[in-house]
């Protein structure tokens, strides 16, 4: 008799297959005038499949399929949906943005094919990293995502973009090598408990025996995994690639780097932390994450004031917020973990919206230097309001969602690590003054911006900001339930 395939497995297959097919298709037709629409179409189909998949998981039970090679639970299901959503809105934004770049001569037909095809494959690799049950395949998918973004960052082929891509490749290559060694140590510890072969790297097998894993080996493995994947997260002091990659690559890539890739790398650390916490019992993984996170917030806050390039400034803002998330997950506990997941969501939505507005503004100014961008509100009221509201949102002004998540993180810090609270408050205040002072100079005053060659895609900006505002006022019941399920999965 034929075996019935679960609908969730069909949805999973579509979620992974659609962007891969899209990448192959756009490698052939991505240079055509309808290439951006095809890119949007494949991204929208990926979002539909991802929502189907996450709905099945949340309404039913975790999905384990394809020979235990893929596993979906509430933790990664929420990130799959977020990744697909930001993927489609960024594709919509990139349509007029890349057409402007093509008309300006910076994007040739081969480069347009490369951009669109690598964009789809980049999304596919992130979704692969999120859904795989095999920690070895997770490492492979993260490395593949690195390679695709190297090509995207260097797509302009200018000396600065090639240097940024090379720095990104070298630093993240070194980091991912550390993660590989950590994965090998994890395999060594699992081999003694569950036996060799693929099962020694399957998450579902490892989490079932986490209390029996050798604590010394797990502690050493987590150190390497934290440093390796922390490089991709952009944690200080292994963050140097991130500002250059944001500044020199196309703005759509800045949006997905900040909004998506950093989340996926942090997700990899969280999976490893659950195993390390179960084996070690001394809180070392959490303390390590608190340390890296706190240093990242403080260093990024001071570097924000020194920036002259608007994309580099918001890149350091991403380092600050990823440090805040890492700090929250390091604190642990239901409230801090809930706050970390909420912050992950609102940061992705808000920061990508900011890059959407920044991308259009820099094209009209012909420069990324903030001193060259003036009167944005006068030249384009919707663009100016989008940037100022996005900036207020990312700086933690109520009633946006970042305020709610930062408030929960600070209250958790007062309870668990009170000495860190004044440091965090001081860093957040410095970041607020640095970013808001620069942005208001760009938004207000007399305009020096040229007319837009193509109508900007502002719909994604206000969709993202609207969702971030909603999450600051109330969290829908289904999303609250979603977060609470994920929080239980992060408990030691």
C-alpha positions as CSV (number, residue, x, y, z in Angstrom):
1,X,0.0,0.0,0.0
2,X,1.3,3.5,-0.7
3,X,2.5,5.5,2.3
4,X,0.8,8.7,3.0
5,X,3.1,11.7,3.3
6,X,2.4,14.2,6.1
7,X,1.3,17.6,4.9
8,X,4.0,19.2,7.0
9,X,6.7,17.2,5.1
10,X,5.3,18.5,1.8
11,X,5.4,22.0,3.2
12,X,9.0,21.4,4.4
13,X,10.0,20.1,1.0
14,X,8.5,23.2,-0.7
15,X,10.1,25.6,1.8
16,X,13.5,24.3,0.9
17,X,13.0,23.4,-2.8
18,X,11.3,26.7,-4.0
19,X,14.3,29.0,-3.3
20,X,16.7,26.4,-4.8
21,X,14.7,26.2,-7.9
22,X,14.4,30.0,-7.8
23,X,18.2,30.3,-7.6
24,X,18.7,28.1,-10.6
25,X,16.0,29.8,-12.6
26,X,17.3,33.3,-11.9
27,X,20.8,32.3,-12.8
28,X,19.4,32.0,-16.3
29,X,16.8,34.8,-16.5
30,X,17.7,37.1,-13.6
31,X,19.0,39.8,-16.0
32,X,15.7,40.3,-17.7
33,X,13.4,43.2,-17.0
34,X,11.0,40.8,-15.2
35,X,13.8,39.3,-13.2
36,X,12.9,41.3,-10.0
37,X,9.3,40.1,-10.3
38,X,10.4,36.5,-10.7
39,X,12.6,37.0,-7.6
40,X,9.5,38.3,-5.7
41,X,7.4,35.4,-6.9
42,X,9.8,32.7,-5.7
43,X,10.2,34.6,-2.4
44,X,6.4,34.8,-2.0
45,X,6.0,31.1,-2.7
46,X,8.7,30.3,-0.1
47,X,6.7,32.4,2.4
48,X,3.5,30.6,1.6
49,X,5.2,27.2,2.2
50,X,6.9,28.4,5.4
51,X,3.6,29.6,6.8
52,X,2.0,26.3,5.9
53,X,4.9,24.5,7.7
54,X,4.8,26.6,10.8
55,X,1.0,26.4,11.1
56,X,1.2,22.6,11.0
57,X,3.9,22.6,13.7
58,X,2.2,25.0,16.0
59,X,-1.2,23.4,15.7
60,X,0.1,19.8,15.9
61,X,3.4,18.5,17.0
62,X,7.1,18.8,16.1
63,X,7.9,17.4,12.6
64,X,10.6,14.8,12.1
65,X,11.0,13.6,8.6
66,X,13.1,12.5,5.7
67,X,15.0,9.9,7.6
68,X,15.3,12.1,10.8
69,X,17.4,14.5,8.7
70,X,15.0,17.4,9.3
71,X,13.3,18.5,12.5
72,X,10.9,21.4,13.1
73,X,9.8,22.5,16.5
74,X,8.4,25.8,17.8
75,X,11.9,27.3,18.2
76,X,13.0,27.0,14.6
77,X,9.5,27.2,13.1
78,X,9.2,30.8,14.3
79,X,12.5,31.7,12.7
80,X,11.5,29.9,9.4
81,X,8.4,32.1,9.2
82,X,10.4,35.3,10.1
83,X,13.1,34.5,7.5
84,X,10.6,33.9,4.8
85,X,8.7,37.1,5.6
86,X,11.8,39.3,5.6
87,X,13.0,37.5,2.5
88,X,9.9,38.5,0.5
89,X,9.7,42.1,1.7
90,X,13.4,42.5,0.9
91,X,12.8,41.1,-2.6
92,X,10.0,43.7,-3.0
93,X,12.3,46.5,-1.9
94,X,15.1,45.3,-4.2
95,X,13.0,45.7,-7.3
96,X,13.3,49.5,-7.7
97,X,16.6,49.6,-5.9
98,X,18.4,47.2,-8.3
99,X,16.8,48.9,-11.3
100,X,18.3,52.1,-10.2
101,X,21.6,50.5,-9.8
102,X,21.3,49.0,-13.3
103,X,20.4,52.3,-14.8
104,X,23.4,53.9,-13.1
105,X,25.7,51.3,-14.7
106,X,26.8,49.7,-11.5
107,X,24.8,46.5,-12.2
108,X,25.4,44.8,-15.5
109,X,23.3,41.9,-16.9
110,X,25.7,39.2,-15.5
111,X,25.7,40.9,-12.1
112,X,21.9,41.1,-12.0
113,X,21.8,37.3,-12.7
114,X,24.3,36.8,-9.9
115,X,22.5,39.0,-7.5
116,X,19.0,37.4,-8.0
117,X,20.3,33.8,-8.1
118,X,22.5,34.2,-5.0
119,X,19.7,35.9,-3.2
120,X,17.5,32.9,-3.6
121,X,20.3,30.4,-2.7
122,X,21.2,32.5,0.3
123,X,17.6,32.2,1.6
124,X,17.6,28.5,0.8
125,X,20.8,28.0,2.9
126,X,19.4,29.9,5.9
127,X,16.2,27.8,5.8
128,X,18.3,24.6,5.5
129,X,20.3,25.7,8.5
130,X,17.2,26.3,10.5
131,X,15.4,23.1,9.6
132,X,18.1,20.5,9.6
133,X,18.3,18.0,12.5
134,X,22.0,17.3,11.8
135,X,24.4,19.6,13.5
136,X,27.0,18.8,10.8
137,X,24.6,19.8,8.1
138,X,23.9,23.0,10.1
139,X,27.6,23.8,9.8
140,X,27.6,23.1,6.1
141,X,24.5,25.3,5.5
142,X,26.1,28.1,7.5
143,X,29.3,27.8,5.4
144,X,27.2,27.8,2.2
145,X,25.3,30.9,3.3
146,X,28.7,32.6,3.9
147,X,29.8,31.8,0.4
148,X,26.7,33.1,-1.2
149,X,26.9,36.4,0.8
150,X,30.5,36.8,-0.2
151,X,29.4,36.9,-3.8
152,X,26.6,39.3,-3.0
153,X,28.8,41.7,-1.0
154,X,31.3,41.8,-3.9
155,X,28.7,42.1,-6.7
156,X,29.7,45.8,-7.5
157,X,33.3,44.7,-8.2
158,X,34.7,47.9,-6.8
159,X,38.0,47.8,-4.8
160,X,36.2,48.6,-1.6
161,X,33.5,45.9,-2.2
162,X,36.1,43.3,-3.1
163,X,38.1,44.2,0.1
164,X,35.0,43.9,2.2
165,X,34.1,40.6,0.7
166,X,37.6,39.2,1.2
167,X,37.6,40.4,4.9
168,X,34.2,38.8,5.3
169,X,35.4,35.5,3.7
170,X,38.6,35.3,5.8
171,X,37.1,36.3,9.2
172,X,34.0,34.2,8.8
173,X,36.1,31.3,7.3
174,X,38.3,31.3,10.4
175,X,35.2,31.5,12.6
176,X,33.4,28.7,10.8
177,X,36.5,26.6,11.2
178,X,36.3,27.0,14.9
179,X,32.7,25.9,14.7
180,X,33.7,22.8,12.8
181,X,36.2,21.9,15.5
182,X,33.5,22.4,18.1
183,X,31.1,20.2,16.1
184,X,33.8,17.5,15.9
185,X,34.2,17.6,19.7
186,X,30.5,17.4,20.1
187,X,30.5,14.2,17.9
188,X,33.3,12.8,20.1
189,X,31.2,13.3,23.2
190,X,28.1,11.8,21.5
191,X,29.9,8.9,20.1
192,X,30.6,7.5,23.6
193,X,26.8,7.6,24.4
194,X,24.7,7.1,21.3
195,X,27.3,5.4,19.1
196,X,28.9,6.5,15.9
197,X,27.4,7.4,12.6
198,X,25.0,10.1,11.7
199,X,23.0,9.6,14.9
200,X,25.8,11.2,16.9
201,X,25.1,14.5,15.3
202,X,21.3,14.4,15.2
203,X,19.8,17.0,17.5
204,X,16.9,14.8,18.6
205,X,19.3,12.1,19.7
206,X,21.7,14.4,21.4
207,X,19.1,16.3,23.4
208,X,17.6,13.1,24.7
209,X,21.0,12.1,26.2
210,X,22.4,15.6,27.0
211,X,22.7,14.8,30.7
212,X,24.9,11.8,29.9
213,X,27.4,13.6,27.7
214,X,30.9,14.2,28.9
215,X,30.9,17.6,30.5
216,X,34.6,18.4,29.9
217,X,34.3,17.7,26.2
218,X,31.0,19.6,26.0
219,X,32.5,22.6,27.7
220,X,35.4,22.8,25.3
221,X,33.1,22.2,22.3
222,X,30.8,25.0,23.4
223,X,33.8,27.4,23.6
224,X,34.7,26.7,20.0
225,X,31.1,26.7,18.8
226,X,30.4,30.0,20.6
227,X,33.5,31.7,19.0
228,X,32.8,30.1,15.6
229,X,29.1,30.9,15.2
230,X,29.6,34.1,17.3
231,X,31.8,35.4,14.4
232,X,28.7,35.1,12.2
233,X,26.5,36.8,14.9
234,X,28.9,39.7,14.9
235,X,29.9,39.6,18.5
236,X,32.8,41.7,19.7
237,X,35.8,41.2,19.2
238,X,35.1,39.0,16.2
239,X,32.8,41.5,14.5
240,X,35.1,43.4,12.1
241,X,33.7,41.9,8.9
242,X,30.1,43.2,9.6
243,X,30.4,47.0,9.1
244,X,32.4,46.6,5.9
245,X,30.0,44.1,4.4
246,X,27.1,46.3,5.2
247,X,28.7,49.4,3.8
248,X,30.0,48.0,0.5
249,X,27.4,45.5,-0.5
250,X,24.0,46.3,-2.0
251,X,21.5,47.6,0.6
252,X,19.1,44.6,0.2
253,X,22.0,42.4,1.4
254,X,22.5,44.7,4.4
255,X,18.8,44.2,5.2
256,X,19.0,40.4,5.1
257,X,22.4,40.2,6.8
258,X,21.1,42.2,9.8
259,X,17.6,40.9,9.7
260,X,18.1,37.2,9.0
261,X,21.7,35.8,8.9
262,X,22.7,37.0,12.3
263,X,19.5,35.4,13.8
264,X,20.4,32.0,12.2
265,X,23.9,32.1,13.6
266,X,22.5,32.9,17.1
267,X,20.0,30.0,16.6
268,X,23.0,27.7,16.1
269,X,24.5,28.9,19.4
270,X,21.3,28.4,21.2
271,X,20.9,24.8,20.1
272,X,24.5,24.1,21.3
273,X,23.9,25.9,24.6
274,X,21.0,23.6,25.4
275,X,23.3,20.6,25.0
276,X,26.1,22.2,27.0
277,X,23.8,23.3,29.8
278,X,22.4,19.8,30.1
279,X,25.9,18.3,30.4
280,X,27.9,20.8,32.4
281,X,25.5,22.1,35.2
282,X,27.8,25.0,36.2
283,X,26.3,27.8,34.1
284,X,29.4,28.3,32.0
285,X,27.6,28.6,28.6
286,X,25.3,31.3,30.0
287,X,28.1,33.2,31.6
288,X,30.1,33.1,28.4
289,X,27.1,34.5,26.4
290,X,26.5,37.2,29.0
291,X,30.1,38.3,28.7
292,X,30.2,38.4,24.9
293,X,26.8,40.0,24.8
294,X,27.6,42.8,27.3
295,X,30.9,43.6,25.7
296,X,29.3,43.8,22.3
297,X,26.6,46.2,23.5
298,X,29.1,48.5,25.1
299,X,31.7,48.5,22.3
300,X,29.1,49.0,19.6
301,X,27.5,51.9,21.5
302,X,30.8,53.8,21.6
303,X,31.6,53.0,17.9
304,X,28.3,54.4,16.8
305,X,29.3,58.0,17.4
306,X,32.4,57.7,15.2
307,X,30.6,56.6,12.1
308,X,30.2,58.8,9.0
309,X,28.7,56.2,6.7
310,X,25.0,55.7,7.4
311,X,25.1,52.0,6.6
312,X,28.2,51.4,8.8
313,X,26.4,53.2,11.6
314,X,23.4,50.9,11.4
315,X,25.7,47.9,11.1
316,X,27.2,48.8,14.5
317,X,23.6,49.1,15.7
318,X,23.1,45.5,14.6
319,X,26.1,44.4,16.6
320,X,24.7,46.2,19.6
321,X,21.3,44.5,19.3
322,X,22.8,41.0,18.6
323,X,24.8,41.5,21.8
324,X,21.7,42.4,23.7
325,X,20.0,39.2,22.4
326,X,23.0,37.1,23.3
327,X,23.1,38.7,26.8
328,X,19.4,37.9,27.2
329,X,19.7,34.2,26.2
330,X,22.8,34.0,28.4
331,X,20.8,35.2,31.4
332,X,18.4,32.4,30.8
333,X,15.1,31.8,32.5
334,X,11.6,32.2,31.1
335,X,11.4,36.0,31.1
336,X,14.9,36.6,29.6
337,X,14.5,33.9,26.9
338,X,11.0,35.3,26.0
339,X,12.5,38.8,25.8
340,X,15.4,37.4,23.6
341,X,12.9,35.8,21.1
342,X,10.8,39.0,21.0
343,X,13.8,41.1,20.5
344,X,15.0,38.8,17.7
345,X,11.6,39.4,16.0
346,X,11.3,43.1,16.3
347,X,15.0,43.8,15.5
348,X,14.7,41.8,12.3
349,X,11.6,43.8,11.3
350,X,12.8,47.2,12.3
351,X,16.4,47.0,11.1
352,X,15.4,45.7,7.7
353,X,12.8,48.5,7.4
354,X,15.6,51.0,8.3
355,X,17.9,49.7,5.6
356,X,15.0,49.9,3.1
357,X,14.7,53.6,3.7
358,X,18.5,54.1,3.9
359,X,18.9,52.4,0.5
360,X,16.5,54.7,-1.2
361,X,17.9,57.8,0.5
362,X,21.5,57.0,-0.4
363,X,20.5,56.5,-4.0
364,X,18.9,59.9,-4.2
365,X,21.8,61.5,-2.5
366,X,24.4,59.6,-4.5
367,X,26.4,59.0,-1.3
368,X,26.3,57.0,1.9
369,X,28.0,59.7,3.9
370,X,25.5,61.1,6.4
371,X,26.7,64.7,5.9
372,X,25.7,64.5,2.2
373,X,22.1,63.5,3.0
374,X,19.9,66.4,4.1
375,X,16.2,67.2,4.1
376,X,14.9,63.7,3.5
377,X,11.5,64.6,5.1
378,X,11.1,67.6,2.7
379,X,12.2,65.6,-0.4
380,X,10.1,62.5,0.3
381,X,7.8,62.7,3.4
382,X,7.0,59.0,3.4
383,X,10.7,58.1,3.2
384,X,11.6,60.6,5.9
385,X,8.9,59.4,8.3
386,X,9.9,55.8,7.6
387,X,13.5,56.6,8.6
388,X,12.7,58.6,11.7
389,X,10.1,56.2,12.9
390,X,12.4,53.2,12.2
391,X,15.2,54.9,14.1
392,X,13.0,55.7,17.1
393,X,11.8,52.1,17.1
394,X,15.3,50.5,17.0
395,X,16.5,52.9,19.7
396,X,13.8,51.5,22.1
397,X,11.2,54.3,22.2
398,X,7.8,53.2,23.4
399,X,5.4,51.9,22.2
400,X,7.5,50.0,19.7
401,X,8.4,46.3,20.3
402,X,12.1,47.0,20.9
403,X,11.1,49.0,24.1
404,X,9.1,46.0,25.4
405,X,11.9,43.5,24.8
406,X,14.6,45.7,26.2
407,X,12.5,46.4,29.3
408,X,12.1,42.7,29.9
409,X,15.8,42.1,29.4
410,X,16.7,44.9,31.9
411,X,14.2,43.6,34.5
412,X,15.7,40.1,34.1
413,X,19.2,41.6,34.5
414,X,18.2,43.4,37.7
415,X,17.0,40.1,39.1
416,X,19.8,37.8,37.8
417,X,22.9,39.9,37.2
418,X,22.2,43.4,38.9
419,X,25.7,44.6,38.3
420,X,25.2,44.6,34.5
421,X,22.1,46.8,34.6
422,X,23.8,50.3,34.9
423,X,26.3,49.2,32.2
424,X,23.5,48.3,29.8
425,X,21.5,51.5,30.6
426,X,24.6,53.6,30.0
427,X,25.4,51.9,26.7
428,X,21.8,52.2,25.5
429,X,21.8,55.9,26.3
430,X,25.0,56.5,24.4
431,X,23.6,54.6,21.4
432,X,20.4,56.6,21.5
433,X,22.2,60.0,21.5
434,X,24.6,58.9,18.8
435,X,22.1,57.5,16.3
436,X,19.2,60.0,16.8
437,X,21.5,63.0,16.6
438,X,22.8,61.8,13.2
439,X,19.4,60.7,11.8
440,X,17.6,63.9,12.6
441,X,20.3,65.9,10.7
442,X,19.5,63.7,7.7
443,X,15.8,63.9,7.9
444,X,15.2,67.6,8.7
445,X,16.4,70.8,7.0
446,X,16.7,71.9,3.4
447,X,16.7,69.1,0.9
448,X,19.8,68.3,-1.3
449,X,18.4,65.1,-2.8
450,X,17.8,64.4,-6.4
451,X,14.4,63.2,-7.7
452,X,13.8,59.4,-7.5
453,X,14.5,57.7,-10.8
454,X,12.1,54.8,-9.8
455,X,9.2,54.9,-7.4
456,X,10.6,53.6,-4.0
457,X,9.1,50.5,-2.5
458,X,7.9,51.8,0.8
459,X,5.1,49.3,1.5
460,X,7.6,46.8,3.2
461,X,8.9,49.7,5.4
462,X,5.5,50.4,6.9
463,X,4.5,46.8,7.1
464,X,7.6,46.0,9.2
465,X,7.1,49.1,11.4
466,X,3.4,48.3,11.8
467,X,4.3,44.8,13.0
468,X,7.0,46.2,15.4
469,X,4.5,48.7,16.8
470,X,1.9,46.0,17.3
471,X,4.3,43.8,19.2
472,X,5.1,46.7,21.5
473,X,1.4,47.2,22.3
474,X,0.4,43.6,22.6
475,X,1.6,40.2,21.6
476,X,-1.1,38.1,19.8
477,X,-2.2,35.0,21.7
478,X,-0.9,32.6,19.1
479,X,2.5,34.3,19.0
480,X,2.7,34.4,22.8
481,X,2.0,30.6,22.8
482,X,4.6,30.2,20.2
483,X,7.3,32.1,22.2
484,X,6.4,30.2,25.4
485,X,6.8,26.8,23.6
486,X,10.2,27.9,22.3
487,X,11.2,29.1,25.8
488,X,10.6,25.7,27.2
489,X,12.9,24.2,24.6
490,X,15.7,26.5,25.7
491,X,15.6,25.4,29.3
492,X,18.6,23.3,30.6
